[in-house]
Amino acid sequence: MHESHEYPKVWMDENRIIHLELGRGQITAEHLRRANMLHRRLTTIPHPVLVYTVAGDSVSTDKEAMCYCSNPEVAEVTAAVAMVATSFIEKYMAKVFLTFYHTPYPCHAFGSKEEAIAWLKKHVPEQDGGPGNHAPDH
């Protein structure tokens, strides 16, 4: 069961990357709306976002939640998204999302946080000390 008082957790790291840590259970559009609100409390400038689950927890999502990721209110504060997919089910869900749901920002799945962060660093906006947004490479 998703513990709404704990998740999603959203914060910005020293690289100016937004972390979106999802809990366990069903991830709904409402959870993602809450994550977007928390993201906007940190910044309204488009930033790269690292998405991952709590290690060992299984999650599922629905069509409404996946569609919400392309919503203009998400897109206007998102420079790029890297999903960390380590388990079989996470990799499967990431593949389905990347195949059927096209986002207006670059979006990729990675096997580790380190790989994902390395890719996201090139999407930190110039006004935040990054190299700036590049043309979408998805």
C-alpha positions as CSV (number, residue, x, y, z in Angstrom):
1,M,0.0,0.0,0.0
2,H,1.3,3.5,-0.9
3,E,2.0,5.6,2.2
4,S,1.0,9.0,1.1
5,H,2.5,10.8,4.1
6,E,5.9,9.5,3.2
7,Y,5.9,9.3,-0.5
8,P,6.6,10.7,-3.0
9,K,9.7,12.2,-1.6
10,V,11.1,15.1,-3.7
11,W,14.3,17.0,-3.2
12,M,17.1,18.7,-5.2
13,D,20.7,17.4,-4.8
14,E,24.0,19.3,-5.1
15,N,24.0,18.7,-8.9
16,R,20.7,20.6,-9.2
17,I,18.9,17.4,-10.1
18,I,15.4,16.8,-8.7
19,H,15.0,13.4,-7.0
20,L,11.5,11.8,-7.1
21,E,11.5,8.8,-4.9
22,L,8.3,6.7,-5.2
23,G,7.1,4.5,-2.5
24,R,5.5,1.0,-2.9
25,G,2.3,-0.1,-4.3
26,Q,0.1,1.6,-6.9
27,I,1.5,4.9,-8.2
28,T,-1.5,7.1,-9.4
29,A,-1.8,10.4,-11.2
30,E,-2.6,11.9,-7.8
31,H,0.8,10.8,-6.4
32,L,2.4,12.4,-9.4
33,R,0.4,15.6,-9.0
34,R,1.7,15.8,-5.4
35,A,5.3,15.2,-6.7
36,N,4.8,18.0,-9.2
37,M,3.6,20.3,-6.5
38,L,6.7,19.5,-4.3
39,H,9.0,19.9,-7.3
40,R,7.5,23.4,-7.9
41,R,8.2,24.3,-4.3
42,L,11.9,23.8,-5.1
43,T,12.0,25.5,-8.5
44,T,9.8,26.4,-11.4
45,I,12.8,26.5,-13.8
46,P,12.9,23.2,-15.9
47,H,15.3,20.8,-14.1
48,P,16.3,17.2,-14.8
49,V,14.5,14.6,-12.7
50,L,15.7,11.3,-11.3
51,V,12.8,8.9,-10.7
52,Y,13.3,5.7,-8.7
53,T,11.5,3.4,-6.2
54,V,12.6,2.3,-2.7
55,A,15.0,-0.6,-3.0
56,G,13.1,-3.9,-2.8
57,D,9.6,-2.4,-3.1
58,S,7.4,-3.3,-6.0
59,V,5.3,-0.7,-7.7
60,S,2.7,-0.6,-10.3
61,T,1.1,2.3,-12.2
62,D,-2.0,3.0,-14.3
63,K,-2.6,4.6,-17.6
64,E,-3.8,7.9,-16.1
65,A,-0.5,8.2,-14.1
66,M,1.6,7.4,-17.2
67,C,-0.4,10.0,-19.3
68,Y,0.1,12.6,-16.6
69,C,3.9,12.6,-17.2
70,S,3.2,14.4,-20.5
71,N,0.9,16.9,-18.9
72,P,2.0,20.6,-19.6
73,E,2.2,21.3,-15.9
74,V,4.9,18.6,-15.7
75,A,6.6,19.5,-18.9
76,E,7.1,23.2,-18.0
77,V,9.3,22.3,-15.0
78,T,11.0,19.2,-16.4
79,A,14.2,19.3,-18.5
80,A,14.7,15.6,-18.7
81,V,13.8,12.4,-16.8
82,A,16.0,9.4,-16.0
83,M,14.2,6.4,-14.5
84,V,16.2,3.9,-12.5
85,A,15.0,0.4,-13.2
86,T,16.8,-2.4,-11.5
87,S,14.3,-5.2,-11.0
88,F,12.6,-7.1,-13.8
89,I,9.3,-5.5,-13.2
90,E,10.8,-2.0,-13.1
91,K,12.6,-2.6,-16.4
92,Y,9.4,-3.9,-18.0
93,M,7.4,-0.9,-16.8
94,A,10.1,1.5,-18.1
95,K,10.1,-0.2,-21.4
96,V,6.3,0.0,-21.7
97,F,6.3,3.7,-20.7
98,L,9.1,4.6,-23.1
99,T,7.5,2.7,-26.0
100,F,3.9,3.9,-25.6
101,Y,4.0,7.2,-23.8
102,H,6.0,10.0,-25.5
103,T,7.0,12.9,-23.3
104,P,7.9,16.4,-24.5
105,Y,11.3,16.1,-22.7
106,P,14.1,13.5,-23.1
107,C,13.3,10.4,-21.0
108,H,15.5,7.3,-20.6
109,A,15.8,4.3,-18.3
110,F,19.0,3.3,-16.6
111,G,20.2,0.3,-14.6
112,S,21.8,2.5,-11.8
113,K,21.5,5.9,-10.2
114,E,25.1,6.7,-11.1
115,E,24.4,6.1,-14.9
116,A,21.2,8.2,-14.7
117,I,22.8,11.1,-12.8
118,A,25.7,11.2,-15.3
119,W,23.2,11.6,-18.1
120,L,21.0,14.1,-16.2
121,K,23.9,16.4,-15.5
122,K,24.0,17.6,-19.1
123,H,20.4,18.7,-18.7
124,V,20.9,21.1,-15.7
125,P,19.8,24.6,-16.9
126,E,22.6,27.2,-17.5
127,Q,21.0,29.6,-15.0
128,D,21.8,26.9,-12.3
129,G,25.4,26.4,-13.3
130,G,24.8,23.6,-15.8
131,P,25.8,23.2,-19.4
132,G,22.2,24.0,-20.4
133,N,19.5,22.0,-22.1
134,H,20.4,20.2,-25.2
135,A,18.2,19.1,-28.1
136,P,16.2,16.1,-27.1
137,D,18.1,12.9,-27.6
138,H,15.4,10.3,-27.1
